[in-house]
Amino acid sequence: MNTDELFLRSDAALRDVIDRIGPADLTRSAPAEWTSTANPTFRDILQAHTYDEAWVPDVLRGRAAADGDDLRGVDLLGDDPIGAYDARNDAATAAVRAGGYADTFRFSYGDYSAAEGFAHLATYRAFQAWQIAKHLGIPFHLSPELIADLEEHVVAFADEWRQWGVFPPAIEAPADADDETRLLCAVGYWIP
């Protein structure tokens, strides 16, 4: 499985959850550890995801925020937050499907090969999909294909990423855990 496909599956999972966020949910408090924004709401989280989606085409071309960032601090959501996110998501999906990526993705925390960069982007999206759904009470499960892909491309590096603060400590999975629960325990996100 190529990590660009992993990205597309993770991105689709996040969109599935975001498209089910209700207007009243956007004003609800979000976990403070998800963002550096003070007293975050789910609108703030959606703004961050929209910003991230907006950068995908540039990242695929090897551009970095250090090259200039005219999106930082701009309200990307307007009067139709979900629609604004969906439009940026459509553009990101089209850019990935078009191929022709740069060899190196330049993130604020370092430069990575395209394959590893896609795994980073996918990780953020997949686990945020699950966390947002869990916090807002949206019925959602990671697909079996996405679980297998994350096992292959993320869990193998979970301890290394944990040292960087990406994941909390692993959780011991219950004896009767399904594949999704085992995955979430491995990266420290499972909540009974």
Backbone as a printed PyTorch tensor [residue, N CA C, xyz], in Angstrom:
tensor([[[  0.8490,  -1.1860,   0.0000],
         [  0.0000,   0.0000,   0.0000],
         [  0.8850,   1.2360,   0.0000]],

        [[  0.6530,   2.1030,  -0.9490],
         [  1.3820,   3.3670,  -1.0210],
         [  0.8300,   4.3330,   0.0210]],

        [[  1.6950,   5.1650,   0.5420],
         [  1.2360,   6.0870,   1.5750],
         [  0.3580,   7.2020,   1.0070]],

        [[  0.4110,   7.4580,  -0.2970],
         [ -0.5400,   8.4290,  -0.8450],
         [ -1.9660,   7.8740,  -0.7530]],

        [[ -2.1240,   6.5650,  -0.9360],
         [ -3.4400,   5.9340,  -0.7590],
         [ -3.8560,   5.9590,   0.7090]],

        [[ -2.8950,   5.7520,   1.6030],
         [ -3.1670,   5.8610,   3.0360],
         [ -3.6740,   7.2660,   3.3530]],

        [[ -3.0190,   8.2670,   2.7830],
         [ -3.4700,   9.6430,   2.9840],
         [ -4.9150,   9.8030,   2.5170]],

        [[ -5.2250,   9.3350,   1.2990],
         [ -6.5760,   9.5070,   0.7540],
         [ -7.6210,   8.8270,   1.6280]],

        [[ -7.3140,   7.6450,   2.1470],
         [ -8.2640,   6.9580,   3.0370],
         [ -8.4440,   7.7180,   4.3470]],

        [[ -7.3450,   8.2040,   4.9090],
         [ -7.4180,   8.9610,   6.1600],
         [ -8.1630,  10.2670,   5.9660]],

        [[ -7.8820,  10.9330,   4.8700],
         [ -8.5300,  12.2020,   4.5650],
         [-10.0340,  12.0050,   4.3630]],

        [[-10.4080,  10.9090,   3.6990],
         [-11.8290,  10.6020,   3.5000],
         [-12.5100,  10.2990,   4.8290]],

        [[-11.8080,   9.6250,   5.7370],
         [-12.3720,   9.3340,   7.0540],
         [-12.6270,  10.6270,   7.8190]],

        [[-11.6570,  11.5390,   7.7780],
         [-11.8340,  12.8180,   8.4710],
         [-13.0020,  13.5970,   7.8640]],

        [[-13.0890,  13.6090,   6.5520],
         [-14.1980,  14.3350,   5.9090],
         [-15.5380,  13.7180,   6.2880]],

        [[-15.5860,  12.3950,   6.3630],
         [-16.8230,  11.7290,   6.7580],
         [-17.3010,  12.2390,   8.1150]],

        [[-16.3770,  12.3970,   9.0430],
         [-16.7390,  12.8980,  10.3700],
         [-17.0860,  14.3820,  10.3030]],

        [[-16.2660,  15.1690,   9.6580],
         [-16.5050,  16.6160,   9.6010],
         [-17.8410,  16.9320,   8.9390]],

        [[-18.1910,  16.1800,   7.9150],
         [-19.4660,  16.4330,   7.2360],
         [-20.6760,  16.1290,   8.1150]],

        [[-20.4580,  15.4910,   9.2460],
         [-21.5650,  15.1940,  10.1710],
         [-21.5400,  16.0860,  11.4180]],

        [[-20.6550,  17.0590,  11.4410],
         [-20.6320,  18.0200,  12.5480],
         [-21.7830,  19.0050,  12.3520]],

        [[-22.6020,  19.1640,  13.3800],
         [-23.7190,  20.0980,  13.3080],
         [-23.2920,  21.5120,  13.6620]],

        [[-24.0660,  22.5160,  13.2380],
         [-23.7180,  23.9030,  13.5460],
         [-23.5180,  24.1580,  15.0460]],

        [[-24.3340,  23.5540,  15.8850],
         [-24.1990,  23.7650,  17.3340],
         [-22.9090,  23.1510,  17.8630]],

        [[-22.4130,  22.0840,  17.2020],
         [-21.1720,  21.4460,  17.6360],
         [-19.9770,  22.3770,  17.4870]],

        [[-20.0290,  23.2880,  16.5350],
         [-18.8880,  24.1640,  16.2660],
         [-18.5810,  25.1010,  17.4280]],

        [[-19.5700,  25.3720,  18.2640],
         [-19.3470,  26.2620,  19.4060],
         [-18.9700,  25.4920,  20.6720]],

        [[-18.9910,  24.1720,  20.6000],
         [-18.6250,  23.3560,  21.7640],
         [-17.1270,  23.4370,  22.0200]],

        [[-16.7440,  23.3060,  23.2760],
         [-15.3270,  23.3160,  23.6510],
         [-14.6430,  22.0650,  23.1110]],

        [[-13.4360,  22.2600,  22.6270],
         [-12.6060,  21.1590,  22.1410],
         [-11.4730,  20.9410,  23.1350]],

        [[-10.8870,  19.7530,  23.1520],
         [ -9.7640,  19.5060,  24.0590],
         [ -8.6100,  20.4830,  23.8070]],

        [[ -8.1190,  21.0800,  24.8590],
         [ -7.0510,  22.0810,  24.7470],
         [ -5.7800,  21.5060,  24.1490]],

        [[ -5.5230,  20.1990,  24.3570],
         [ -4.2880,  19.5990,  23.8500],
         [ -4.2920,  19.4020,  22.3340]],

        [[ -5.4000,  19.6370,  21.6790],
         [ -5.4680,  19.4910,  20.2190],
         [ -4.9210,  20.7030,  19.4820]],

        [[ -4.7360,  21.8170,  20.1570],
         [ -4.3640,  23.0520,  19.4720],
         [ -3.6580,  23.9970,  20.4350]],

        [[ -2.9950,  24.9870,  19.8590],
         [ -2.3800,  26.0180,  20.6970],
         [ -3.3330,  27.1980,  20.9070]],

        [[ -4.5080,  27.1470,  20.3180],
         [ -5.5160,  28.1870,  20.4930],
         [ -6.0670,  28.1310,  21.9130]],

        [[ -6.1500,  29.2760,  22.5470],
         [ -6.7050,  29.3260,  23.9000],
         [ -8.2080,  29.0570,  23.8600]],

        [[ -8.6900,  28.2670,  24.8030],
         [-10.1160,  27.9500,  24.9140],
         [-10.7180,  27.5350,  23.5630]],

        [[-10.1890,  26.4900,  22.9590],
         [-10.6240,  26.1330,  21.6070],
         [-12.0440,  25.5790,  21.5430]],

        [[-12.6720,  25.8780,  20.4330],
         [-13.9700,  25.2890,  20.1070],
         [-13.7520,  24.3350,  18.9240]],

        [[-14.7760,  23.5870,  18.5830],
         [-14.6420,  22.7180,  17.4180],
         [-14.5590,  23.5190,  16.1200]],

        [[-15.0430,  24.7640,  16.1170],
         [-14.8130,  25.6200,  14.9500],
         [-13.3090,  25.8850,  14.7940]],

        [[-12.6070,  26.1010,  15.8980],
         [-11.1550,  26.2860,  15.8390],
         [-10.4700,  25.0400,  15.2770]],

        [[-10.9320,  23.8700,  15.6760],
         [-10.3610,  22.6230,  15.1640],
         [-10.6500,  22.5000,  13.6760]],

        [[-11.8610,  22.8470,  13.2710],
         [-12.2090,  22.8010,  11.8490],
         [-11.3720,  23.8030,  11.0600]],

        [[-11.1350,  24.9830,  11.6160],
         [-10.2730,  25.9700,  10.9690],
         [ -8.8740,  25.3940,  10.7540]],

        [[ -8.3490,  24.7090,  11.7600],
         [ -7.0100,  24.1140,  11.6540],
         [ -6.9760,  23.0410,  10.5680]],

        [[ -8.0090,  22.2330,  10.4900],
         [ -8.0450,  21.1970,   9.4530],
         [ -8.2170,  21.8070,   8.0650]],

        [[ -8.9720,  22.8690,   7.9720],
         [ -9.1490,  23.5430,   6.6880],
         [ -7.8290,  24.1630,   6.2390]],

        [[ -7.1190,  24.7680,   7.1640],
         [ -5.7990,  25.3260,   6.8790],
         [ -4.8500,  24.2220,   6.4110]],

        [[ -4.8680,  23.0950,   7.1060],
         [ -4.0060,  21.9730,   6.7450],
         [ -4.3410,  21.4590,   5.3410]],

        [[ -5.6210,  21.3320,   5.0410],
         [ -6.0330,  20.8950,   3.7000],
         [ -5.5720,  21.9010,   2.6380]],

        [[ -5.6690,  23.1870,   2.9600],
         [ -5.2790,  24.2270,   2.0060],
         [ -3.8070,  24.1310,   1.6370]],

        [[ -2.9850,  23.6200,   2.5610],
         [ -1.5490,  23.5170,   2.3200],
         [ -1.1470,  22.2720,   1.5490]],

        [[ -2.0080,  21.2630,   1.4660],
         [ -1.6100,  20.0000,   0.8400],
         [ -1.0700,  20.1870,  -0.5800]],

        [[ -1.7490,  20.9020,  -1.4810],
         [ -1.1880,  21.0450,  -2.8330],
         [  0.2170,  21.6610,  -2.8390]],

        [[  0.4590,  22.6350,  -1.9770],
         [  1.7870,  23.2500,  -1.9030],
         [  2.8250,  22.2880,  -1.3420]],

        [[  2.4580,  21.5480,  -0.2960],
         [  3.3740,  20.5710,   0.2920],
         [  3.7780,  19.5350,  -0.7560]],

        [[  2.8160,  19.0980,  -1.5610],
         [  3.1070,  18.1000,  -2.5970],
         [  4.1010,  18.6250,  -3.6320]],

        [[  4.1480,  19.9400,  -3.7920],
         [  5.0930,  20.5620,  -4.7340],
         [  6.4200,  20.9250,  -4.0750]],

        [[  6.5590,  20.6150,  -2.7780],
         [  7.8090,  20.8910,  -2.0820],
         [  7.8720,  22.2510,  -1.4320]],

        [[  6.7720,  22.9660,  -1.3940],
         [  6.7480,  24.2900,  -0.7820],
         [  6.5510,  24.1540,   0.7270]],

        [[  7.0970,  25.0790,   1.4760],
         [  6.9580,  25.0970,   2.9380],
         [  6.3800,  26.4280,   3.3800]],

        [[  5.8040,  26.4390,   4.5710],
         [  5.2680,  27.6820,   5.1300],
         [  6.3420,  28.7500,   5.2280]],

        [[  7.5940,  28.3340,   5.4210],
         [  8.7020,  29.2900,   5.5080],
         [  8.8890,  30.0640,   4.2040]],

        [[  8.3650,  29.5210,   3.0990],
         [  8.4500,  30.2040,   1.8050],
         [  7.4290,  31.3280,   1.6750]],

        [[  6.5450,  31.4420,   2.6540],
         [  5.4930,  32.4560,   2.6320],
         [  4.1610,  31.8020,   2.9330]],

        [[  3.4110,  32.3880,   3.8400],
         [  2.1500,  31.7980,   4.2740],
         [  1.0940,  32.8810,   4.3420]],

        [[  0.2940,  32.9770,   3.2790],
         [ -0.7480,  34.0020,   3.2640],
         [ -2.0690,  33.4920,   3.8360]],

        [[ -2.0670,  32.2850,   4.3940],
         [ -3.2860,  31.7170,   4.9750],
         [ -3.3180,  31.8040,   6.5010]],

        [[ -2.1690,  31.9710,   7.1280],
         [ -2.0980,  32.0070,   8.5950],
         [ -2.9000,  33.2000,   9.1120]],

        [[ -3.7750,  32.9190,  10.0690],
         [ -4.5710,  33.9720,  10.6920],
         [ -5.7710,  34.4110,   9.8860]],

        [[ -6.0160,  33.7840,   8.7340],
         [ -7.1520,  34.1430,   7.8870],
         [ -8.3230,  33.2190,   8.2160]],

        [[ -9.5350,  33.7760,   8.3390],
         [-10.7220,  32.9360,   8.5530],
         [-11.0220,  32.2140,   7.2480]],

        [[-10.7390,  30.9360,   7.2130],
         [-10.9540,  30.1420,   6.0100],
         [-12.3550,  29.5360,   5.9600]],

        [[-13.1390,  29.7000,   7.0280],
         [-14.4330,  29.0270,   7.1270],
         [-15.6170,  29.8700,   6.6910]],

        [[-15.5740,  31.1700,   6.9420],
         [-16.6680,  32.0530,   6.5480],
         [-18.0060,  31.6260,   7.1220]],

        [[-19.0640,  31.8420,   6.3390],
         [-20.4280,  31.5470,   6.7880],
         [-20.8300,  30.0940,   6.5670]],

        [[-20.0100,  29.3420,   5.8460],
         [-20.3150,  27.9320,   5.5600],
         [-19.0920,  27.0840,   5.9210]],

        [[-18.8580,  26.8870,   7.2210],
         [-17.6310,  26.2040,   7.6470],
         [-17.4330,  24.8190,   7.0310]],

        [[-18.4700,  24.0070,   7.0110],
         [-18.3290,  22.6520,   6.4690],
         [-18.0830,  22.7160,   4.9650]],

        [[-18.8100,  23.5730,   4.2830],
         [-18.6100,  23.7440,   2.8380],
         [-17.2090,  24.2500,   2.5150]],

        [[-16.6860,  25.1510,   3.3440],
         [-15.3330,  25.6750,   3.1310],
         [-14.3020,  24.5700,   3.3120]],

        [[-14.4930,  23.7540,   4.3510],
         [-13.5860,  22.6210,   4.5510],
         [-13.6690,  21.6670,   3.3600]],

        [[-14.8870,  21.3390,   2.9410],
         [-15.0660,  20.3890,   1.8350],
         [-14.3820,  20.8790,   0.5560]],

        [[-14.4500,  22.1760,   0.2860],
         [-13.8040,  22.7220,  -0.9170],
         [-12.2940,  22.5550,  -0.8410]],

        [[-11.7030,  22.8200,   0.3090],
         [-10.2510,  22.6420,   0.4750],
         [ -9.8890,  21.1550,   0.4230]],

        [[-10.7480,  20.3100,   0.9680],
         [-10.5290,  18.8690,   0.9300],
         [-10.5720,  18.3660,  -0.5160]],

        [[-11.5270,  18.8670,  -1.3010],
         [-11.6040,  18.4760,  -2.7120],
         [-10.3110,  18.8330,  -3.4490]],

        [[ -9.7920,  20.0250,  -3.1840],
         [ -8.5520,  20.4730,  -3.8490],
         [ -7.3630,  19.6100,  -3.4210]],

        [[ -7.3000,  19.2510,  -2.1450],
         [ -6.2100,  18.4050,  -1.6630],
         [ -6.2950,  17.0180,  -2.2960]],

        [[ -7.4890,  16.4640,  -2.3410],
         [ -7.6880,  15.1410,  -2.9470],
         [ -7.2830,  15.1610,  -4.4130]],

        [[ -7.6960,  16.1930,  -5.1410],
         [ -7.3390,  16.3010,  -6.5600],
         [ -5.8300,  16.4030,  -6.7410]],

        [[ -5.1670,  17.1430,  -5.8730],
         [ -3.7090,  17.2930,  -5.9700],
         [ -3.0070,  15.9560,  -5.7470]],

        [[ -3.4830,  15.1770,  -4.7870],
         [ -2.8740,  13.8670,  -4.5330],
         [ -3.1200,  12.9410,  -5.7110]],

        [[ -4.3320,  12.9270,  -6.2140],
         [ -4.6590,  12.0390,  -7.3380],
         [ -3.9070,  12.4240,  -8.6130]],

        [[ -3.5240,  13.6790,  -8.7380],
         [ -2.7920,  14.1290,  -9.9300],
         [ -1.3570,  13.6100,  -9.9470]],

        [[ -0.8210,  13.2630,  -8.7770],
         [  0.5430,  12.7280,  -8.6970],
         [  1.5920,  13.7960,  -8.9610]],

        [[  2.7990,  13.3500,  -9.3010],
         [  3.8880,  14.2740,  -9.5940],
         [  4.3960,  15.0140,  -8.3760]],

        [[  4.4900,  14.3400,  -7.2330],
         [  4.8890,  14.9890,  -5.9900],
         [  6.3830,  15.3120,  -5.9760]],

        [[  6.7240,  16.2840,  -5.1590],
         [  8.1380,  16.5680,  -4.8770],
         [  8.7190,  15.3610,  -4.1430]],

        [[ 10.0080,  15.1860,  -4.2150],
         [ 10.6630,  14.0880,  -3.4960],
         [ 10.6560,  14.3100,  -1.9920]],

        [[ 10.6200,  15.5900,  -1.5800],
         [ 10.6980,  15.9490,  -0.1710],
         [  9.5180,  16.8280,   0.2110]],

        [[  8.8520,  16.4740,   1.3040],
         [  7.7960,  17.3030,   1.8720],
         [  8.4260,  18.1080,   2.9950]],

        [[  8.2070,  19.4160,   2.9780],
         [  8.8330,  20.3150,   3.9460],
         [  7.7980,  20.7860,   4.9560]],

        [[  7.8470,  20.1960,   6.1330],
         [  6.9340,  20.5580,   7.2090],
         [  7.6270,  21.5300,   8.1630]],

        [[  6.8630,  22.1550,   9.0340],
         [  7.4440,  23.0950,   9.9920],
         [  8.4000,  22.3880,  10.9500]],

        [[  8.2540,  21.0840,  11.1130],
         [  9.0900,  20.3270,  12.0430],
         [ 10.1850,  19.5180,  11.3480]],

        [[ 10.3440,  19.7010,  10.0490],
         [ 11.4250,  19.0160,   9.3460],
         [ 11.0440,  18.5740,   7.9470]],

        [[ 12.0390,  18.1090,   7.2140],
         [ 11.8460,  17.6310,   5.8460],
         [ 11.8010,  16.1080,   5.8440]],

        [[ 10.8730,  15.5520,   5.0410],
         [ 10.6790,  14.1000,   4.9770],
         [ 10.4420,  13.6790,   3.5410]],

        [[ 10.7860,  12.4330,   3.2500],
         [ 10.4880,  11.8990,   1.9280],
         [  8.9800,  11.9640,   1.7050]],

        [[  8.5680,  11.9590,   0.4470],
         [  7.1360,  12.0160,   0.1450],
         [  6.3990,  10.8580,   0.8100]],

        [[  6.9760,   9.6620,   0.7590],
         [  6.3070,   8.4990,   1.3550],
         [  6.1000,   8.6930,   2.8510]],

        [[  7.1350,   9.1530,   3.5490],
         [  7.0030,   9.3770,   4.9850],
         [  6.1080,  10.5760,   5.2680]],

        [[  6.1950,  11.5970,   4.4390],
         [  5.3420,  12.7720,   4.6170],
         [  3.8670,  12.4330,   4.5100]],

        [[  3.5080,  11.5930,   3.5410],
         [  2.1100,  11.1640,   3.4280],
         [  1.6720,  10.4070,   4.6810]],

        [[  2.5600,   9.5890,   5.2460],
         [  2.2170,   8.8630,   6.4790],
         [  1.9530,   9.8400,   7.6220]],

        [[  2.7420,  10.9140,   7.6960],
         [  2.5190,  11.9280,   8.7320],
         [  1.1510,  12.5860,   8.5430]],

        [[  0.8630,  13.0050,   7.3160],
         [ -0.4160,  13.6570,   7.0320],
         [ -1.5900,  12.7230,   7.3150]],

        [[ -1.4330,  11.4580,   6.9680],
         [ -2.4970,  10.4760,   7.1760],
         [ -2.7370,  10.2280,   8.6610]],

        [[ -1.6710,  10.1560,   9.4240],
         [ -1.7860,   9.8920,  10.8580],
         [ -2.6350,  10.9580,  11.5320]],

        [[ -2.3170,  12.2020,  11.2490],
         [ -3.0590,  13.3250,  11.8330],
         [ -4.5430,  13.2110,  11.5100]],

        [[ -4.8610,  12.9390,  10.2730],
         [ -6.2500,  12.9000,   9.8420],
         [ -7.0140,  11.7110,  10.4140]],

        [[ -6.4370,  10.5320,  10.3410],
         [ -7.1500,   9.3300,  10.7860],
         [ -7.5010,   9.3900,  12.2660]],

        [[ -6.5130,   9.7450,  13.0840],
         [ -6.7800,   9.7360,  14.5180],
         [ -7.6210,  10.9300,  14.9490]],

        [[ -7.5240,  12.0490,  14.2500],
         [ -8.4160,  13.1670,  14.5440],
         [ -9.8500,  12.8170,  14.1820]],

        [[-10.0480,  12.0810,  13.0920],
         [-11.4020,  11.6430,  12.7280],
         [-12.0200,  10.8730,  13.8890]],

        [[-11.2550,   9.9240,  14.4170],
         [-11.7700,   9.1110,  15.5070],
         [-12.0050,   9.9610,  16.7570]],

        [[-11.0570,  10.8400,  17.0820],
         [-11.1830,  11.6490,  18.2980],
         [-12.3530,  12.6320,  18.2090]],

        [[-12.4960,  13.2960,  17.0780],
         [-13.6110,  14.2430,  16.9200],
         [-14.9310,  13.5050,  17.0610]],

        [[-15.0470,  12.3700,  16.3700],
         [-16.2860,  11.5900,  16.4420],
         [-16.5780,  11.1800,  17.8790]],

        [[-15.5620,  10.7120,  18.5840],
         [-15.7380,  10.2660,  19.9630],
         [-16.2040,  11.4220,  20.8530]],

        [[-15.5750,  12.5820,  20.7130],
         [-15.9200,  13.7290,  21.5630],
         [-17.2990,  14.2970,  21.2600]],

        [[-17.7140,  14.2280,  20.0000],
         [-19.0090,  14.7950,  19.6250],
         [-20.1260,  13.7630,  19.5800]],

        [[-19.8080,  12.4940,  19.8510],
         [-20.8380,  11.4580,  19.8430],
         [-21.3170,  11.0800,  18.4500]],

        [[-20.4440,  11.2190,  17.4700],
         [-20.7780,  10.8620,  16.0880],
         [-20.4170,   9.3890,  15.8820]],

        [[-21.3730,   8.5580,  15.4700],
         [-21.0440,   7.1510,  15.2250],
         [-19.9960,   7.0370,  14.1120]],

        [[-18.8850,   6.3860,  14.4180],
         [-17.7940,   6.3040,  13.4430],
         [-16.8420,   5.1890,  13.8310]],

        [[-16.3450,   4.4900,  12.8190],
         [-15.2780,   3.5070,  13.0060],
         [-14.3050,   3.6350,  11.8460]],

        [[-13.0350,   3.4550,  12.1250],
         [-12.0310,   3.3900,  11.0730],
         [-12.2970,   2.1340,  10.2510]],

        [[-12.1400,   2.2350,   8.9390],
         [-12.3880,   1.0810,   8.0760],
         [-11.3100,   0.0150,   8.2920]],

        [[-11.6350,  -1.2470,   8.0150],
         [-10.6160,  -2.3010,   8.1490],
         [ -9.3750,  -2.0250,   7.2930]],

        [[ -9.5660,  -1.4680,   6.0940],
         [ -8.4270,  -1.1520,   5.2260],
         [ -7.5510,  -0.0730,   5.8470]],

        [[ -8.1810,   0.9410,   6.3990],
         [ -7.4250,   2.0280,   7.0220],
         [ -6.6980,   1.5270,   8.2710]],

        [[ -7.3470,   0.6870,   9.0400],
         [ -6.6930,   0.1140,  10.2240],
         [ -5.4460,  -0.6560,   9.8120]],

        [[ -5.5630,  -1.4900,   8.7800],
         [ -4.4110,  -2.2790,   8.3130],
         [ -3.2890,  -1.3650,   7.8260]],

        [[ -3.6410,  -0.3230,   7.0880],
         [ -2.6330,   0.6190,   6.5800],
         [ -1.9300,   1.3510,   7.7210]],

        [[ -2.6930,   1.7670,   8.7230],
         [ -2.1000,   2.4630,   9.8670],
         [ -1.2170,   1.5220,  10.6760]],

        [[ -1.6160,   0.2740,  10.7850],
         [ -0.7710,  -0.7270,  11.4470],
         [  0.5810,  -0.8120,  10.7410]],

        [[  0.5400,  -0.8380,   9.4230],
         [  1.7680,  -0.9920,   8.6350],
         [  2.6530,   0.2470,   8.6760]],

        [[  2.0610,   1.4150,   8.5140],
         [  2.8450,   2.6320,   8.3050],
         [  2.9830,   3.5330,   9.5320]],

        [[  2.2250,   3.2610,  10.5860],
         [  2.2620,   4.1470,  11.7460],
         [  2.6540,   3.4090,  13.0240]],

        [[  1.9850,   2.3080,  13.3220],
         [  2.2280,   1.6210,  14.5850],
         [  3.6850,   1.1820,  14.7050]],

        [[  4.2790,   0.8040,  13.6000],
         [  5.6930,   0.3960,  13.6230],
         [  6.6070,   1.5170,  14.1230]],

        [[  6.1730,   2.7660,  13.9710],
         [  6.9760,   3.9210,  14.3680],
         [  6.4050,   4.6340,  15.5990]],

        [[  5.3930,   4.0450,  16.2140],
         [  4.6860,   4.7280,  17.3090],
         [  5.6100,   5.0850,  18.4640]],

        [[  6.5160,   4.1920,  18.8400],
         [  7.4040,   4.5030,  19.9620],
         [  8.3380,   5.6610,  19.6350]],

        [[  8.8400,   5.6940,  18.4070],
         [  9.6940,   6.8080,  17.9880],
         [  8.9060,   8.1120,  18.0030]],

        [[  7.7090,   8.0900,  17.4300],
         [  6.8790,   9.2900,  17.3850],
         [  6.4400,   9.7120,  18.7800]],

        [[  6.2680,   8.7220,  19.6600],
         [  5.8850,   9.0150,  21.0470],
         [  6.9740,   9.8510,  21.7200]],

        [[  8.2400,   9.5890,  21.4030],
         [  9.3470,  10.3590,  21.9640],
         [  9.2900,  11.8190,  21.5280]],

        [[  8.6890,  12.0710,  20.3680],
         [  8.5530,  13.4430,  19.8640],
         [  7.2960,  14.1180,  20.3980]],

        [[  6.4830,  13.3900,  21.1610],
         [  5.2570,  13.9550,  21.7020],
         [  4.0480,  13.7980,  20.8060]],

        [[  4.1660,  13.0110,  19.7300],
         [  3.0390,  12.8300,  18.8130],
         [  1.9470,  11.9890,  19.4640]],

        [[  2.3440,  10.9030,  20.1360],
         [  1.3830,  10.0020,  20.7510],
         [  1.5690,   9.9710,  22.2610]],

        [[  0.4630,   9.8000,  22.9870],
         [  0.5790,   9.5690,  24.4310],
         [  1.0530,   8.1310,  24.6750]],

        [[  1.2900,   7.7640,  25.9380],
         [  1.7230,   6.3890,  26.2210],
         [  0.7220,   5.3610,  25.6900]],

        [[  1.2520,   4.2130,  25.2910],
         [  0.3970,   3.1260,  24.8310],
         [ -0.4910,   2.6600,  25.9760]],

        [[ -1.6110,   2.0750,  25.6100],
         [ -2.5860,   1.5650,  26.5760],
         [ -2.6930,   0.0560,  26.3600]],

        [[ -2.7600,  -0.6910,  27.4330],
         [ -2.9260,  -2.1360,  27.2830],
         [ -4.3230,  -2.4250,  26.7530]],

        [[ -4.3780,  -3.1430,  25.6480],
         [ -5.6580,  -3.4460,  25.0190],
         [ -6.4050,  -4.5050,  25.8260]],

        [[ -7.7250,  -4.3730,  25.9310],
         [ -8.5090,  -5.4160,  26.5970],
         [ -8.3320,  -6.7540,  25.8730]],

        [[ -8.5120,  -7.8380,  26.5800],
         [ -8.3170,  -9.1760,  26.0060],
         [ -9.2280,  -9.4150,  24.8090]],

        [[-10.4180,  -8.8410,  24.8230],
         [-11.3800,  -9.0680,  23.7430],
         [-11.3840,  -7.9340,  22.7140]],

        [[-10.3110,  -7.1540,  22.6460],
         [-10.2570,  -5.9750,  21.7740],
         [-10.3410,  -6.3580,  20.2990]],

        [[-11.0540,  -5.5310,  19.5440],
         [-11.0870,  -5.6950,  18.0920],
         [ -9.8820,  -4.9620,  17.4880]],

        [[ -9.7380,  -5.0430,  16.1690],
         [ -8.5750,  -4.4450,  15.5060],
         [ -8.4950,  -2.9350,  15.7290]],

        [[ -9.6320,  -2.2510,  15.6750],
         [ -9.6250,  -0.8070,  15.8770],
         [ -9.1670,  -0.4560,  17.2860]],

        [[ -9.6790,  -1.1580,  18.2620],
         [ -9.2980,  -0.8850,  19.6530],
         [ -7.8130,  -1.1500,  19.8680]],

        [[ -7.2910,  -2.2580,  19.3100],
         [ -5.8620,  -2.5600,  19.4540],
         [ -5.0080,  -1.4530,  18.8310]],

        [[ -5.4210,  -0.9630,  17.6570],
         [ -4.7030,   0.1350,  17.0080],
         [ -4.7170,   1.3770,  17.8850]],

        [[ -5.8790,   1.7530,  18.3790],
         [ -6.0020,   2.9540,  19.1960],
         [ -5.2220,   2.8240,  20.5080]],

        [[ -5.1770,   1.6340,  21.0590],
         [ -4.3790,   1.4090,  22.2650],
         [ -2.8900,   1.5550,  21.9600]],

        [[ -2.4650,   1.0450,  20.8240],
         [ -1.0390,   1.1070,  20.4550],
         [ -0.5440,   2.5430,  20.3680]],

        [[ -1.4200,   3.4640,  19.9480],
         [ -1.0140,   4.8650,  19.8360],
         [ -1.5130,   5.7120,  21.0130]],

        [[ -2.1290,   5.0620,  22.0040],
         [ -2.5170,   5.7470,  23.2230],
         [ -3.7710,   6.5840,  23.1470]],

        [[ -4.6400,   6.3340,  22.1600],
         [ -5.8390,   7.1620,  22.0080],
         [ -7.1350,   6.5020,  22.4580]],

        [[ -7.1000,   5.2070,  22.7220],
         [ -8.3580,   4.5290,  23.0180],
         [ -9.0040,   5.0820,  24.2760]],

        [[-10.3130,   5.2650,  24.2020],
         [-11.1250,   5.6660,  25.3370],
         [-12.2600,   4.6540,  25.4110]],

        [[-12.4130,   3.9640,  26.5500],
         [-13.4880,   2.9610,  26.6490],
         [-14.8590,   3.5660,  26.4200]]])
